[in-house]
Every structure is written in C-alpha cells, then in structure tokens.
Amino acid sequence: MAISKKQTMAGVALSLSGRTALVTGGSRGIGRGIAKRFAEAGARVILVARRRNKLVEAKAELDRIAPGRIAIHACDVADGKDVARLCKTLAGEGHKIDILVNNAGTSNRGAFEKLTDQAWQEDLDLKLFAAIRLSRFVLPGMKKRRWGRILNIVAINGKTPAARGAPTSVSRAAGIALTKVMANEFAEYNILVNALCTGIIMSDQTDPGRVDEIGKTIPLGRIGTAEEYANVALLLASDAGSYVTGSAINIDGGLCKVV
C-alpha cells in the first residue's frame, strides 16, 4: 500500500515535497523501492546505477507516479573518476541534493586466505568509498541550507560478521562506523545520518523455490519486501524522523542476533 503525502506520524507529515533525493543502485531492488516511495511522497528523485537500460525501465515506472520529477544517470559508483563525472554533471544541472541514499552494493564473500587485494579494494570502492565520495559532494549544499539526510544502506553482517564473510562484512562494518562519524560531525547543521542494516529482502535474485524455506529462518517467519524497507527510509528522510541520527537500524524481521 502506497503512503499518501497526507498521511502523518505524530502530527508530522511523511512528505518529501520540495526535496530532491539521489539514490544509488536505484534501478532495482531496495534502491528502486526507496525511490518509488520517495516519489510517492512528493520528492524529485535522481536514480543512479551502472546499466542505463535498467534505469530507463525504472524511470518509466516512476514517471507514472511522479511525471517530470524523475531523472536518471548511468554511473559506476565504484569508479572514483566516474563519480567525479557524475558530480560535475549534477552540479551543472543545478541539482540541490537534500537526501542521499548510498545503496549501491553487492554481497561478495569468500575464504579469507583466498581473497586478493583486488577483491578487497573493489568491495571497499563500491560500498565505502562511493558513500564517502558522494557524501562529500552533497554535504556543502546541505550545510548551507541547514537540512540534509544521508542514509547508508548496509547489512546486518556488519554487526555480526561470520566466517567466510569478508570482504562484504568488513565493508559493511566500516559503513556503520562512517555513519556514526558523520552523524556526530554534521548534527550541528541539521544533517541527519543513519544506517539501515539489511537482512533478507525479496528481490529479483531471490530463488522463488526457496522463499518459504528461507522465511522459516527469520523470526517473523517470512522474507521482507522492498516496500517495507522503503517505509523506514521514508520516515528517516522526512521531518517525522527529525530526532534520529547516528543510528544503525536493523530491517530484518528480527534475524540479527544483536540490536
């Protein structure tokens, strides 16, 4: 069920009207779900992903919800030069980013002794340095306007790393630490920074034949949806979440062993 712009929480509207959000990994899965929810709440949304054809598909869907408020940019956020090009383009187009969702990422894991330097660097570039570089780009404008939201999409394995869980669990743990550092440093400018720790969320990569089996491993007894995930993101991005910063919130149906 879509959240109406008229719906409220504790008397504060869950509206993003007049705000501009940049969502990486926005062409599918959690990123696309967040982008859709933000668009429904009135935001202008800039979708970023590597594959332009997937971005075009996502834009076609969101244009039906928010005509004239959806933009797309193909970019490999793991590539520092490509991120610099994207930032230059966005600045040239005059975008004022109010909300940044650092969502791009994959799950890369293996035996520690077999992980190469390249595997480590690629994972850190995609999950950590992309968030750092894009945050550096949006922060000056947020500071000037004294309003901003940065959501770092990480994973519960950043809190509970397992054997053979590197490099992804290490990158995710770094993303949680980055969240806390930024939240403390930029709170005085009313820039709120939070991490969303992902459990098992339904996606186009989920094996349909294993949905029930996987669901049984989760305390709530089922896999979560991108829509449910996006509901939390909307709360934190809106004025209704105005006193939450520096938090790493589990969205996992109770799966994570720690709070």
N, C-alpha and C positions, 0 to 999 in steps of 0.2 A: 504493500500500500504506500503510495507516494505521500510525502509530508507536504501539506499545504503551507504556503507562505503565511497563512493566517493562524496556523497552529502556534501555540505558545508553551513555554515551560517556565513555571514560577513567574508568570507575568511578563517574561521577556520573549519577544518573537524569535522563532527559529527562521530568521530571514537573512539572506545574504544580498539583498537588493542593493545595488550600487557598488558591490565588491567585485574584484577581479581575482580569480584563482588560477594558479598554474599547477597542473597535475602531471607529474611524470609517470611513465608507464600507464598512460591514460587511455590506451586504445582497447584494453580488455581487462577482465577480472576485477580485482578490487579497485584499481585506478578508474576504470570505466564506471563502476558502481558509484564511487565517490563523485566523479564528475557529473553523473546524472543527477544525484541527489542535490548537489550544489546548484546545478542549472534549475532544478525544480524550485529551489529556494530563492531564485532570482539573481544568481551570480552570473557574471561573464566568466567563461571558462576557456582556458588555453590548454589544449591537450598536447602532450609531448610523448613521442615514442619513436622507436627506430624505424618501423615499417610504415611508409606513407599509405599503403593500401589499407592497412588496418585502421589507421587514423581516419581515412576517408569514410570507412564503414561506421566508425564510432560517431563521426560528425553528422552523418546522415540521420542516425538515430536521435542524437541530441538536438539537431536542428528542428525536429518536430516538437520538442519540448520548449526550446528557447531559441526561436529563429533570430538570427542576427547577433547572438551572444556567444557563439562557439567559434573558436579559432584552432587551427592545428599547425604544428611544426614538427617535422621529422628531425630527430637528433639522437645520436648515441651518447647518452649522458656519462658513459664510462670513459669517453674521449674528451680530455680537457680542452683540446682545440675546438672540438665540435660544440662543447658547452659555451666557450667564449664566443663562437659564431652566433649561437642561439641568443645569448645575452645581448650582443650587439644588435641583432635583428629586432628583438623585443623592445630595446631602448629606442631604436629608430622609429618603431611603430607607435611609440608614446605610451606603452602599457605601464600602468601603475599597479604592481602586484601587491595585493593585500593579504593573500593567502597562498602559501606554498605547501604543496603536498609532495614530499620526497618518497615516491612509491616504487620507482623502478628497481627491479631486483630479481634474482633467481635463487634457487636452492642448490648450492654447489658444495658437496661434501665427499670426503674420502678418507683413506688411511693416512694418518699424519706423515709417516715417513715417505709416502709416495707423492705428497703434494709438492709441486715445483714452485720456485719463486714466481714464475709467471702466473700460476694458478692463484697464488696468494694476491698478487698485485691486481689481477683482473677483478677479483672479488672485491677488494678494497676500493678500486676505482669506481666500480658500479654502485656499491652500497654506501660507502663512506664519503669518498671524495666528491662524488656527484652531489650529495647533500651539502657538503661544505661549500663547493663552488657556487651552487645555485643560491644558497643562503647568503653568501657574500654579495651576490648580485641584488637580491631583494631587500636586504637589511637597510641600506641608506634611505630608501624611499619610505619604508615602514617607520624608521626613526623620525624622519621629517614629519610624517603625518601622525605620529604617535599612536599608531594602531597597526597590529600585524598578528598573523597566526602562521606558525610553521608546524606542520605535522610530519614527523618522521615515521614512516611505516617500517617497522622492524619485525621481529618474530620472538615467540616465547623461548626459542632455543638460545636467545641472547641472555636469558636469565638462567636457563637450565641446560647448559651445553652437555652433550653426550659424547661418548667415544665415537670416533669417526665423524664427528660433527663439524670439523673445520673444512674449509675456511669460513663457511657461512655463519656459524655460531659466534665466531670471533668478530666478524664484521658487524653482526647484529648487536653484540655487546658494546662495541665501540659506538654504534649509533645511539644506544641508550645513554652512554656517558656524554656523547656530544649534545644530546637533548638537554641534559641537566646543566651542562656548562653554559649553553646558550640561554636557557631559561633564566638562570641567575644573572647573566650579564646584561640581558636586554629587558628585564622586567620593568626597569625604570622608564622605559619608552612605551609601555603597554604592549609589548610584543610577547605573546604567549607561545611557548614552545613545548610540545608534548610528543611522546612516542606512543604509537599503537602497536602492541605486541600481538602478532597474528598467530592464531592456532591453525586449525584445519578449516578452510573456507572453500565452498564449492566453486569450481572454475571449469574452463573448457578442457583442462588437463586431468580432471577427476575421472577415474575409471567408473563408469556407470554401474558396472557389475559389482563394485566393492563399496558402494555408498552405505548400505546397511551394515556391512562388516566394520567399516571404519567408524561409523556412528556409534557402535557399541563400545568403542574405546574412549568415548567422550562422556563425561558425567551427565550432560544434558541429553545424551542418547542420540545425537544427530550431528551432521555437519552443518556449519553455519553458512549463511548466504552473504553475497557481496552487498545486498541491500541492508541487512542487519549491521554489517560492518560500517557502511556509509552513514547510518543513523548516528553512530557515535562520533564519526568525523564531523558531521554537520553540527552537532552540539558544541564540539570544541572550537569549530570555526566561527560560530555565531556569537552574538553578545550574550547568549544564555550561558556560555562557558567562560565567562569573564574572570572567574577566580580560580581557574585551573591552569597551572603551568608547572613545568618540571616533572610531570608525571609520566609513568610508563604503564599504560593501561592494557590489561590482558583482554583480548577479544577472542575467546577460545572455548566457550561453553564449559569452563571450569577445568580444562585439560592441564594447564600449567600447575606444577607442584608448589610454586611459590607465588606470593601476591605481587 
